[in-house]
Amino acid sequence: MFKRVSVVISVLGILLAISLVFRQRRPLPSAPPLSEPASAPYAVSIGARGIVESVEENVRVAPAMAGLVAAVRVKVGVTVRAGDVLFEQDARDAEALVAVQEANVAAIQSSIAESEVALADHQSQWNRMEQLGKNRVVSADERERTLFALRAASTRLESRKSDLKAAAALRNRASVQRDLLLVRAPRDGTVLQINIRPGEYTMPTATECAVLLGRVDEFQLRADVDEDNAPSVKAGCAAVAFIKGSRHEAIPLRFIRIEPYILPKRSLSGDSAERVDTRVLQVIFRFQPSGVPLYVGQQMDVFLDAK
């Protein structure tokens, strides 16, 4: 009796194991997407991934010289005009250098005035020597010494004038270096990002820009078209864009230009199946801000009319 029960249990275990194996091999149904992806609105279309930029592209503002940030004069989101001060660097050393150069210029100017008086004195002596020489009152040796002294005084004056030009140039250079510590906006735009704070040390070669500036009264879209589809892209083609993952708001695009250079793809969508060695053709469009909130740096699905 015990042997029969053992056999039955063994058979049931084998059947259960076979059932589990077949269940695990059965494909699972695909999970429904969180939102329906955007669909192509054209009969023949080219899909691309686009990234929103400010008009005329973003400006990565960096200081001309390395230094300590003394004050930040703007905030994120404010509109600035070309020439407005964005931030200031510590200018104490530059101010001291300007003061030194100005004092040097003043000293040389005083020396020039002294040299002019000395030259006038030697010129007067020479004039008297010429008059006395006509009357044969002085010797030729005295006349030559007076003439050489006059020439030396003239040379010293010209030398001091050259020194003044050099000192003025150094003063102007110091003034320029002081003015460069006031970092100004190179053009009109909106402050998109600030990556510095007072007390931090910043330099021109920093990997992260100090201030990011751009125009947002109109948006620019940089669409990356796979190089396999590049021959089908035509100048002036119609195109629409959808916010990534949305199919409801189709934003019409205005063609601007094709950048005639195939380059490695840099704007990645984050898809695990996305190739990172893809090369793309970049097509530039523009569009007006709509009721849908959009931001610089946002990714969009782009469809180009291949006809």
C-alpha positions as a LaTeX table, in Angstrom:
\begin{tabular}{lrrr}
\hline
Residue & $x$ (\AA) & $y$ (\AA) & $z$ (\AA) \\
\hline
Met1 & 0.00 & 0.00 & 0.00 \\
Phe2 & 2.80 & 2.42 & 0.94 \\
Lys3 & 4.60 & 1.70 & $-2.35$ \\
Arg4 & 1.47 & 2.51 & $-4.38$ \\
Val5 & 1.06 & 5.86 & $-2.61$ \\
Ser6 & 4.72 & 6.71 & $-3.27$ \\
Val7 & 4.33 & 5.91 & $-6.97$ \\
Val8 & 1.23 & 8.07 & $-7.24$ \\
Ile9 & 2.95 & 11.01 & $-5.50$ \\
Ser10 & 5.97 & 10.64 & $-7.79$ \\
Val11 & 3.77 & 10.67 & $-10.90$ \\
Leu12 & 1.87 & 13.71 & $-9.66$ \\
Gly13 & 5.16 & 15.53 & $-8.99$ \\
Ile14 & 6.41 & 14.78 & $-12.50$ \\
Leu15 & 3.15 & 16.01 & $-14.01$ \\
Leu16 & 3.30 & 19.19 & $-11.90$ \\
Ala17 & 6.90 & 19.85 & $-12.99$ \\
Ile18 & 5.97 & 19.38 & $-16.67$ \\
Ser19 & 3.04 & 21.79 & $-16.22$ \\
Leu20 & 5.29 & 24.43 & $-14.65$ \\
Val21 & 7.81 & 24.11 & $-17.47$ \\
Phe22 & 5.13 & 24.64 & $-20.11$ \\
Arg23 & 3.71 & 27.63 & $-18.23$ \\
Gln24 & 7.11 & 29.29 & $-18.00$ \\
Arg25 & 7.73 & 28.79 & $-21.72$ \\
Arg26 & 4.43 & 30.49 & $-22.60$ \\
Pro27 & 5.17 & 34.13 & $-23.74$ \\
Leu28 & 3.87 & 36.84 & $-21.44$ \\
Pro29 & 1.53 & 39.45 & $-22.94$ \\
Ser30 & 3.16 & 42.84 & $-23.64$ \\
Ala31 & 2.47 & 45.52 & $-21.08$ \\
Pro32 & 0.31 & 48.34 & $-22.42$ \\
Pro33 & 2.23 & 51.65 & $-22.91$ \\
Leu34 & 1.61 & 54.44 & $-20.44$ \\
Ser35 & 0.58 & 56.63 & $-23.38$ \\
Glu36 & 0.14 & 55.98 & $-27.06$ \\
Pro37 & 3.25 & 56.99 & $-29.02$ \\
Ala38 & 3.06 & 59.70 & $-31.65$ \\
Ser39 & 2.11 & 58.50 & $-35.11$ \\
Ala40 & 3.36 & 59.81 & $-38.43$ \\
Pro41 & 0.97 & 62.38 & $-39.94$ \\
Tyr42 & 2.33 & 62.00 & $-43.49$ \\
Ala43 & 1.87 & 59.24 & $-46.03$ \\
Val44 & 5.66 & 58.95 & $-46.36$ \\
Ser45 & 7.49 & 60.35 & $-43.36$ \\
Ile46 & 10.90 & 60.31 & $-41.71$ \\
Gly47 & 11.05 & 59.97 & $-37.96$ \\
Ala48 & 13.65 & 61.83 & $-35.94$ \\
Arg49 & 14.46 & 62.81 & $-32.40$ \\
Gly50 & 14.63 & 66.55 & $-31.72$ \\
Ile51 & 15.83 & 68.69 & $-28.87$ \\
Val52 & 14.50 & 72.17 & $-28.10$ \\
Glu53 & 16.99 & 75.03 & $-28.22$ \\
Ser54 & 16.72 & 78.77 & $-27.90$ \\
Val55 & 16.73 & 80.80 & $-31.10$ \\
Glu56 & 20.26 & 81.21 & $-32.55$ \\
Glu57 & 21.33 & 78.47 & $-30.12$ \\
Asn58 & 22.31 & 78.77 & $-26.48$ \\
Val59 & 25.24 & 80.96 & $-25.41$ \\
Arg60 & 27.56 & 79.43 & $-22.82$ \\
Val61 & 28.94 & 82.54 & $-21.11$ \\
Ala62 & 32.35 & 82.09 & $-19.47$ \\
Pro63 & 34.75 & 84.60 & $-17.90$ \\
Ala64 & 37.70 & 85.85 & $-19.90$ \\
Met65 & 40.02 & 85.26 & $-16.94$ \\
Ala66 & 40.07 & 82.94 & $-13.96$ \\
Gly67 & 39.05 & 84.53 & $-10.69$ \\
Leu68 & 36.89 & 84.57 & $-7.59$ \\
Val69 & 33.21 & 85.37 & $-8.09$ \\
Ala70 & 32.37 & 88.51 & $-6.11$ \\
Ala71 & 28.69 & 88.97 & $-7.05$ \\
Val72 & 26.06 & 87.52 & $-9.39$ \\
Arg73 & 23.89 & 90.30 & $-10.81$ \\
Val74 & 21.14 & 88.26 & $-12.51$ \\
Lys75 & 18.69 & 85.49 & $-11.69$ \\
Val76 & 17.39 & 82.56 & $-13.70$ \\
Gly77 & 14.51 & 83.58 & $-15.95$ \\
Val78 & 15.28 & 87.30 & $-16.20$ \\
Thr79 & 15.67 & 88.99 & $-19.58$ \\
Val80 & 18.94 & 90.84 & $-20.19$ \\
Arg81 & 20.21 & 93.17 & $-22.89$ \\
Ala82 & 23.57 & 93.02 & $-24.62$ \\
Gly83 & 26.14 & 94.65 & $-22.34$ \\
Asp84 & 24.29 & 94.03 & $-19.06$ \\
Val85 & 26.54 & 92.76 & $-16.25$ \\
Leu86 & 25.89 & 89.08 & $-15.50$ \\
Phe87 & 28.42 & 88.61 & $-12.70$ \\
Glu88 & 31.49 & 90.26 & $-11.22$ \\
Gln89 & 34.85 & 88.80 & $-10.28$ \\
Asp90 & 37.11 & 90.02 & $-7.50$ \\
Ala91 & 38.79 & 93.14 & $-8.93$ \\
Arg92 & 41.00 & 94.24 & $-6.00$ \\
Asp93 & 44.25 & 93.10 & $-7.56$ \\
Ala94 & 43.26 & 94.58 & $-10.93$ \\
Glu95 & 42.36 & 97.92 & $-9.29$ \\
Ala96 & 45.73 & 98.00 & $-7.53$ \\
Leu97 & 47.54 & 97.30 & $-10.81$ \\
Val98 & 45.64 & 100.13 & $-12.53$ \\
Ala99 & 46.60 & 102.49 & $-9.70$ \\
Val100 & 50.27 & 101.50 & $-10.03$ \\
Gln101 & 50.25 & 102.11 & $-13.78$ \\
Glu102 & 48.49 & 105.47 & $-13.40$ \\
Ala103 & 51.11 & 106.54 & $-10.85$ \\
Asn104 & 53.86 & 105.44 & $-13.24$ \\
Val105 & 52.30 & 107.51 & $-16.03$ \\
Ala106 & 52.11 & 110.56 & $-13.75$ \\
Ala107 & 55.77 & 110.12 & $-12.75$ \\
Ile108 & 56.90 & 109.92 & $-16.37$ \\
Gln109 & 54.84 & 112.99 & $-17.26$ \\
Ser110 & 56.64 & 114.92 & $-14.51$ \\
Ser111 & 59.97 & 113.63 & $-15.82$ \\
Ile112 & 59.03 & 114.82 & $-19.32$ \\
Ala113 & 58.26 & 118.29 & $-17.99$ \\
Glu114 & 61.67 & 118.33 & $-16.29$ \\
Ser115 & 63.37 & 117.16 & $-19.49$ \\
Glu116 & 61.62 & 119.89 & $-21.48$ \\
Val117 & 62.98 & 122.53 & $-19.06$ \\
Ala118 & 66.48 & 121.04 & $-19.35$ \\
Leu119 & 66.21 & 121.01 & $-23.14$ \\
Ala120 & 65.12 & 124.64 & $-23.17$ \\
Asp121 & 68.11 & 125.54 & $-20.97$ \\
His122 & 70.57 & 123.71 & $-23.25$ \\
Gln123 & 68.94 & 125.30 & $-26.30$ \\
Ser124 & 69.44 & 128.75 & $-24.75$ \\
Gln125 & 73.06 & 127.97 & $-23.99$ \\
Trp126 & 73.62 & 126.84 & $-27.55$ \\
Asn127 & 72.04 & 129.99 & $-28.92$ \\
Arg128 & 74.45 & 132.07 & $-26.82$ \\
Met129 & 77.38 & 129.94 & $-27.96$ \\
Glu130 & 76.45 & 130.49 & $-31.58$ \\
Gln131 & 76.36 & 134.25 & $-31.05$ \\
Leu132 & 79.66 & 134.22 & $-29.19$ \\
Gly133 & 81.19 & 131.95 & $-31.79$ \\
Lys134 & 80.48 & 134.52 & $-34.50$ \\
Asn135 & 82.47 & 137.02 & $-32.48$ \\
Arg136 & 85.23 & 134.46 & $-31.86$ \\
Val137 & 84.82 & 134.78 & $-28.08$ \\
Val138 & 84.52 & 131.02 & $-27.27$ \\
Ser139 & 86.62 & 128.14 & $-28.45$ \\
Ala140 & 85.42 & 125.46 & $-30.85$ \\
Asp141 & 85.73 & 122.86 & $-28.05$ \\
Glu142 & 83.25 & 124.72 & $-25.82$ \\
Arg143 & 80.83 & 125.11 & $-28.73$ \\
Glu144 & 80.96 & 121.33 & $-29.43$ \\
Arg145 & 80.38 & 120.42 & $-25.75$ \\
Thr146 & 77.36 & 122.73 & $-25.64$ \\
Leu147 & 75.99 & 121.22 & $-28.87$ \\
Phe148 & 76.45 & 117.66 & $-27.58$ \\
Ala149 & 74.70 & 118.57 & $-24.32$ \\
Leu150 & 71.78 & 119.97 & $-26.35$ \\
Arg151 & 71.51 & 116.79 & $-28.41$ \\
Ala152 & 71.68 & 114.61 & $-25.26$ \\
Ala153 & 68.88 & 116.65 & $-23.64$ \\
Ser154 & 66.76 & 116.25 & $-26.78$ \\
Thr155 & 67.39 & 112.50 & $-26.84$ \\
Arg156 & 66.47 & 112.19 & $-23.16$ \\
Leu157 & 63.20 & 114.00 & $-23.82$ \\
Glu158 & 62.33 & 111.70 & $-26.74$ \\
Ser159 & 63.22 & 108.68 & $-24.62$ \\
Arg160 & 60.91 & 109.81 & $-21.81$ \\
Lys161 & 58.12 & 110.39 & $-24.33$ \\
Ser162 & 58.55 & 106.79 & $-25.54$ \\
Asp163 & 58.47 & 105.63 & $-21.92$ \\
Leu164 & 55.20 & 107.54 & $-21.50$ \\
Lys165 & 53.64 & 105.74 & $-24.47$ \\
Ala166 & 54.69 & 102.36 & $-23.06$ \\
Ala167 & 53.39 & 103.26 & $-19.60$ \\
Ala168 & 50.08 & 104.46 & $-21.06$ \\
Ala169 & 49.75 & 101.19 & $-22.98$ \\
Leu170 & 50.35 & 99.20 & $-19.78$ \\
Arg171 & 47.79 & 101.35 & $-17.97$ \\
Asn172 & 45.24 & 100.73 & $-20.73$ \\
Arg173 & 45.96 & 97.01 & $-20.61$ \\
Ala174 & 45.44 & 96.98 & $-16.85$ \\
Ser175 & 42.16 & 98.86 & $-17.33$ \\
Val176 & 41.01 & 96.30 & $-19.90$ \\
Gln177 & 41.85 & 93.43 & $-17.56$ \\
Arg178 & 39.89 & 95.17 & $-14.80$ \\
Asp179 & 36.91 & 95.67 & $-17.11$ \\
Leu180 & 37.00 & 92.00 & $-18.16$ \\
Leu181 & 36.22 & 91.06 & $-14.56$ \\
Leu182 & 32.73 & 92.43 & $-15.23$ \\
Val183 & 31.27 & 89.63 & $-17.34$ \\
Arg184 & 28.57 & 91.07 & $-19.60$ \\
Ala185 & 25.84 & 89.57 & $-21.76$ \\
Pro186 & 27.08 & 89.19 & $-25.37$ \\
Arg187 & 23.53 & 89.61 & $-26.74$ \\
Asp188 & 19.89 & 89.97 & $-25.73$ \\
Gly189 & 18.34 & 86.91 & $-24.16$ \\
Thr190 & 16.96 & 85.13 & $-21.11$ \\
Val191 & 19.10 & 83.63 & $-18.37$ \\
Leu192 & 18.43 & 79.88 & $-18.57$ \\
Gln193 & 20.93 & 78.61 & $-16.03$ \\
Ile194 & 23.42 & 79.91 & $-13.44$ \\
Asn195 & 26.19 & 77.58 & $-12.27$ \\
Ile196 & 28.22 & 79.94 & $-10.08$ \\
Arg197 & 27.79 & 81.47 & $-6.65$ \\
Pro198 & 29.62 & 84.31 & $-4.86$ \\
Gly199 & 32.81 & 82.98 & $-3.31$ \\
Glu200 & 33.35 & 80.27 & $-5.92$ \\
Tyr201 & 36.38 & 80.19 & $-8.20$ \\
Thr202 & 35.59 & 80.20 & $-11.90$ \\
Met203 & 37.78 & 79.88 & $-14.98$ \\
Pro204 & 37.34 & 80.03 & $-18.78$ \\
Thr205 & 38.04 & 76.31 & $-19.23$ \\
Ala206 & 35.47 & 75.07 & $-16.70$ \\
Thr207 & 33.47 & 72.07 & $-17.95$ \\
Glu208 & 30.24 & 73.71 & $-16.77$ \\
Cys209 & 29.45 & 77.14 & $-18.16$ \\
Ala210 & 29.03 & 79.98 & $-15.66$ \\
Val211 & 25.81 & 81.34 & $-17.20$ \\
Leu212 & 23.64 & 79.87 & $-19.95$ \\
Leu213 & 21.89 & 82.49 & $-22.06$ \\
Gly214 & 19.31 & 82.14 & $-24.82$ \\
Arg215 & 16.29 & 83.66 & $-26.53$ \\
Val216 & 12.96 & 82.01 & $-25.74$ \\
Asp217 & 10.55 & 84.33 & $-27.54$ \\
Glu218 & 10.77 & 81.65 & $-30.23$ \\
Phe219 & 12.07 & 78.10 & $-30.05$ \\
Gln220 & 14.50 & 76.26 & $-32.27$ \\
Leu221 & 14.34 & 72.50 & $-32.76$ \\
Arg222 & 17.42 & 70.49 & $-33.73$ \\
Ala223 & 16.24 & 67.21 & $-35.28$ \\
Asp224 & 18.63 & 64.26 & $-35.56$ \\
Val225 & 17.87 & 62.25 & $-38.71$ \\
Asp226 & 19.57 & 58.87 & $-39.06$ \\
Glu227 & 22.20 & 58.93 & $-41.80$ \\
Asp228 & 20.32 & 56.12 & $-43.61$ \\
Asn229 & 17.41 & 58.55 & $-44.12$ \\
Ala230 & 19.57 & 61.59 & $-44.85$ \\
Pro231 & 19.24 & 61.33 & $-48.68$ \\
Ser232 & 15.44 & 61.60 & $-48.35$ \\
Val233 & 15.53 & 64.90 & $-46.45$ \\
Lys234 & 14.79 & 67.87 & $-48.71$ \\
Ala235 & 15.31 & 71.55 & $-48.01$ \\
Gly236 & 12.04 & 73.27 & $-47.14$ \\
Cys237 & 10.28 & 70.04 & $-46.12$ \\
Ala238 & 7.20 & 70.20 & $-43.92$ \\
Ala239 & 7.48 & 68.76 & $-40.42$ \\
Val240 & 5.60 & 68.46 & $-37.15$ \\
Ala241 & 6.75 & 67.70 & $-33.63$ \\
Phe242 & 5.14 & 66.02 & $-30.63$ \\
Ile243 & 6.20 & 66.22 & $-27.03$ \\
Lys244 & 8.01 & 63.02 & $-26.19$ \\
Gly245 & 5.47 & 60.31 & $-25.36$ \\
Ser246 & 2.45 & 62.38 & $-26.46$ \\
Arg247 & 0.33 & 62.17 & $-29.60$ \\
His248 & $-2.22$ & 64.90 & $-28.91$ \\
Glu249 & $-0.50$ & 68.23 & $-29.58$ \\
Ala250 & 1.04 & 68.38 & $-33.07$ \\
Ile251 & 3.31 & 71.43 & $-33.27$ \\
Pro252 & 3.94 & 72.66 & $-36.84$ \\
Leu253 & 7.58 & 73.42 & $-37.61$ \\
Arg254 & 9.15 & 75.97 & $-39.96$ \\
Phe255 & 12.17 & 74.75 & $-41.89$ \\
Ile256 & 15.33 & 76.83 & $-41.38$ \\
Arg257 & 18.31 & 74.90 & $-42.72$ \\
Ile258 & 20.11 & 71.60 & $-43.05$ \\
Glu259 & 23.52 & 71.47 & $-41.44$ \\
Pro260 & 25.53 & 69.70 & $-44.16$ \\
Tyr261 & 27.66 & 67.56 & $-41.89$ \\
Ile262 & 27.00 & 64.05 & $-40.63$ \\
Leu263 & 28.14 & 63.73 & $-37.01$ \\
Pro264 & 27.85 & 61.17 & $-34.19$ \\
Lys265 & 24.57 & 61.27 & $-32.32$ \\
Arg266 & 24.86 & 63.11 & $-29.01$ \\
Ser267 & 21.25 & 63.56 & $-27.90$ \\
Leu268 & 20.18 & 60.15 & $-26.53$ \\
Ser269 & 16.57 & 59.29 & $-25.69$ \\
Gly270 & 17.42 & 56.83 & $-22.90$ \\
Asp271 & 15.89 & 53.82 & $-24.68$ \\
Ser272 & 17.79 & 50.66 & $-23.71$ \\
Ala273 & 17.72 & 49.48 & $-27.35$ \\
Glu274 & 19.09 & 52.75 & $-28.71$ \\
Arg275 & 22.36 & 52.56 & $-30.59$ \\
Val276 & 25.06 & 54.94 & $-29.40$ \\
Asp277 & 27.23 & 54.64 & $-32.52$ \\
Thr278 & 24.58 & 56.17 & $-34.82$ \\
Arg279 & 25.56 & 59.07 & $-37.05$ \\
Val280 & 22.94 & 61.69 & $-37.83$ \\
Leu281 & 22.12 & 64.61 & $-40.10$ \\
Gln282 & 20.88 & 67.63 & $-38.16$ \\
Val283 & 17.93 & 69.62 & $-39.52$ \\
Ile284 & 17.03 & 72.93 & $-37.90$ \\
Phe285 & 13.41 & 74.08 & $-37.49$ \\
Arg286 & 11.71 & 76.88 & $-35.60$ \\
Phe287 & 8.30 & 77.17 & $-33.99$ \\
Gln288 & 6.36 & 79.58 & $-31.82$ \\
Pro289 & 5.63 & 78.75 & $-28.17$ \\
Ser290 & 2.14 & 77.30 & $-27.79$ \\
Gly291 & $-0.15$ & 76.72 & $-24.84$ \\
Val292 & 1.77 & 73.54 & $-24.04$ \\
Pro293 & 4.67 & 74.31 & $-21.65$ \\
Leu294 & 8.00 & 73.66 & $-23.35$ \\
Tyr295 & 11.53 & 74.13 & $-22.08$ \\
Val296 & 14.96 & 74.44 & $-23.62$ \\
Gly297 & 16.64 & 71.04 & $-23.60$ \\
Gln298 & 13.36 & 69.10 & $-23.86$ \\
Gln299 & 13.21 & 66.18 & $-26.30$ \\
Met300 & 10.49 & 65.85 & $-28.93$ \\
Asp301 & 9.37 & 63.33 & $-31.54$ \\
Val302 & 9.74 & 64.82 & $-35.02$ \\
Phe303 & 8.21 & 63.66 & $-38.31$ \\
Leu304 & 9.40 & 65.06 & $-41.65$ \\
Asp305 & 7.42 & 64.83 & $-44.86$ \\
Ala306 & 9.54 & 62.67 & $-47.18$ \\
Lys307 & 7.63 & 63.84 & $-50.27$ \\
\hline
\end{tabular}
